[in-house]
């Protein structure tokens, strides 16, 4: 089962971002990107990849502990950035980013302690992926997109749960088909008391 831990922003926050992003798709750089849909937007905390079914109970238990030991915190989506000189275009995050990074660290540690093989640790960079350049295609110059989204500041919300998401990759081969995400577990933050 292909899994990741995530924070799922509320629908009104995603709607605000969708309205800010919609005009960007028609800009020259935007037409060269593969855009994700708002239904797929999330803040990845830790990507686990394929997880053996036998490890799921321990992973769930450790993620529940990670959530219980993390108090709710406030975030907002703000601005934009890129990875790989335009290979990935994303919305930025502001607010209690230190708490978000702590939760990401705990989600990664939960997997390691549960026996899930993890890649080498990378410094967490809070972001919400919006689009990617096509495979094999030259990365477009996304500076106009960055400039257009620079002033965006979404409404603040309280992050109050940690989600475990099952990602099913597309199999049809239809261009533009996106993975399907299913939230398989949720834990309330700060539930330890």
N, C-alpha and C positions, 0 to 999 in steps of 0.2 A: 504494500500500500504506500503510495507516494504522498508524503505528509510535510506540512510546515506549520509552525506556530505563528500566530498573527494577532494584530489588533485590527478590528474591523470598525472603521469610522461609521457613525450614524448616517442614515439616508439623507438627511437634510444637509449635512456637511458634504457628502458626495455630490448632491445635486448642485450646490453652489460651485463646486469645482468643475463639474460637467459643463455648466453654463460658461465658466471662464475659459475652458479648454475648447469648446465647440468651434469658435472661429479660427483656432490655430490649425485645425485639420485642413483648412483650405489655403493656408499659406504655402508657398513653394516648398519649404522644408517639411512642412506637415504632410504634404502629399507623398513624400518619400518614406514615410514611417508606417509601421504597423501599430495601430492604436489599440489599446485594451479598452474594454467597455467598463463603464462605472460599476457594473455588477461584479467585476473582477478586482476592483481597487481595494487594496489593503496595505497595511504596514507589516511587512515580513519581519518577524523577530528572529527566527531560526529556521533554516531550510534543512529538513532531515533526509530528503530523497526517499528511496525505497526502504521501508521499515518492515522487518519481519513481524508477522502477526504475534509471535511468541513474546516480543518485546513491548507490545502495546500496553498491557496492564501496568508494567513498571513505568513506562513513559507517562501514561495518564496520571499515575500516582504522584510522580515527581513534578509534573506540570501543575497539578492541583496544589502541591506544596509551594511551588514558585509563586503562583497566583495569591495564595493565602498570605504569603510573607511580603507582598507588594501592595502598598496602599494605593487607592485610586489617585489619578493625577490628571492635570489639564493639558490638552494639546490643541493646536490649530494648524491647518495646512497653510503654508506661506511660500510664495516664490517658486523657483524651479531650479533645476540643475541637470547635469548630464554626467554620464560615465562613458569612458572610451571615446571621447571626442565626437559625441553625437550618436554613438551606438545605442545608448539608452537615455531617454528623456524622462524626467521625474519631477513631481511636486515635492517641495521641501516641507519641513515640520518645524514648528516653534512651540514654546511653552516649556513644560517640564520634561525636556528632552533627556536630561540626566536620568530621570525615573524610567523613561522608555528604554534607554540603553541598559539600565539595571535589569529591567524585565527581560530584555533580549539576552543578556548574559545569563540570567537564571534559566531561560528556556533552552539555551544551548547546553548549559551544565546539566539540566534535567535529562537531556538526551544522552549525554556522555555517561552519566551515572546509571542510566537504564540500559546501557550497552549498545546504543545506536551508534554505528560508526559515523564519525563526523570528519569533514575536511579540516585542515588546519584552521585554527582560529583567525578570523579577520576582524579588524576594528569595525565595530558596528557603525553604519552610516544611515541614520533615519531618513527614509524617503518613501514615496508612494509612486511606483512605476506607472507611467502613462503610455509610453510608446517605445518601440525599438526599431532600428533600421533592419531591412530585410537581410536574410542570410546571404552572404557573398556580395551584397551590394555595398558600394562605398557609403560611408556614413555621411549624411547630409550636414550642412552647416546649420546647427540648431540655434545659433545666436538670436535670430529674429523671434524664435519661440521663447527663449529664455527672457528676452527683453519684454515680450508681450505679457508673460506671466509674472514678471518681476514684482509688480505692484499688487498681486493677488494676496489677500489675507482672508482666509475662510473663518467662519465662526468657530469659537472655542467650544470644546466639548470635554466631558470628563470620561477618561478611559477607566472603565470599571470592570472589564473582563478580558481574559486571555482565551483565545480560540485555537483549537487544533483543526486544521483544514486538510481534507483529502483532495488532492489534485489529480484529475484524470486527463491525461494528454489527448489531444485530437488524434483520431485514427483514420479519418475518412480521406485525408490528403487534399481536401478542399481548401484552396487558398483562403487565408483569412480566418479559418476556423480557430476558435480559442479553446483553451482547456476548460474543463468544467470543475468548479470548486464546490465542495460540500463540507460544511462545518460539521465535524463529527463529535466534538466535545467543546464545552465552554466552562470556564471557572471564574467565579466572582473574585475580584481583587480584594485583598484585605480581609478575607473571611476568617482569619485566625483570631480575630478579636479585637 
